[in-house]
């Protein structure tokens, strides 16, 4: 299984999102810290879930980082997070 799928599956299981998009941006970081030729090191997540209602941006990031702890301590070098509750605007 590729890392993008692993991240997607874990976030779906943890947060039951209304929408979820996981983008592998590793190719944009060639030559930067943490980049590997095989890729799968830098990701961006767009997620909308009721689990984030009433939570601060920091709390939302902590929730996601906790759900992906194994990946973040392993092969994933960077994760950009755009987490919203349903009905919130902007990214």
N, C-alpha and C positions, 0 to 999 in steps of 0.2 A: 504494500500500500504506500502511495506517495504521501509526503508530509502534509500537503494541502488537504488531502482526504482525511487524514488523521485529525488535523485541526478542526475541520468541518464537523466530523462525526462527534468529537468530544464536546464542541460548543453546542451542537444540536441536542445532545443528551443532557448537558448541564443546564441549558437555558430555554429549551423549547422555543426557539426564536420564530417570530413572524416572518422575518427575512434574514438571510445570512449570505454574505459574499466573502470569500477568502481569496486574496490575490497574492500570487507568488511574484514578488518584486526583486528577487535575487539578482536577475540580470541587470538591474539598475545600479547595483552596488559592486560591480566588478572592480577589483583593486582596493576596496574598502575593507576595514576590519571585519573579520568574521565571514567573509565571502569565501566560498569554496567553488572550484570549477564545476562540481556536480550540481551546484545550486541548492535550492530548498533551505535557504538560510535567512531570508528576509521576507516577511509577510505583512500584509495589510488586511485588517478585518473590519467589515461593516456588518453590524448586527443590531437588530431591533428585537427587544424582548421585554415582556411584562416584568421579568425578574429585575429589571433596572429601574422600575418606577420608584421614585422617592430617594434614589441613591445618588450620591455625588459622583462626579466624573472620576475622582480618585477611587471611590469604592467600586465603581463599575470596572475599572482597570484591574483592581486587585482581585475581583471575582474572576475575571477572565484569566489573569495570570495564574491564579490558583488552579483553575480547571486545566490549564496547559503547563503546569509546573514541570512535568517530566520532559516535555518538548523544549521548554525554555532553558532547562538545565543541561540539555543535550545538544542537538544539532541546530536548533533555531537560535539565531544570533539576535534578531530584532523583530519586534512585533508592533506595528502601528495599529491603534485601536480607535474605532469610531463606534461607540456604543450608545444606543438610544432606547428609551421606552416608547411604546406605541403612542403616536400623536405628537411627538416632539419633532420639531423642524430642524433643518440644517444637518451637517455632517461633521 
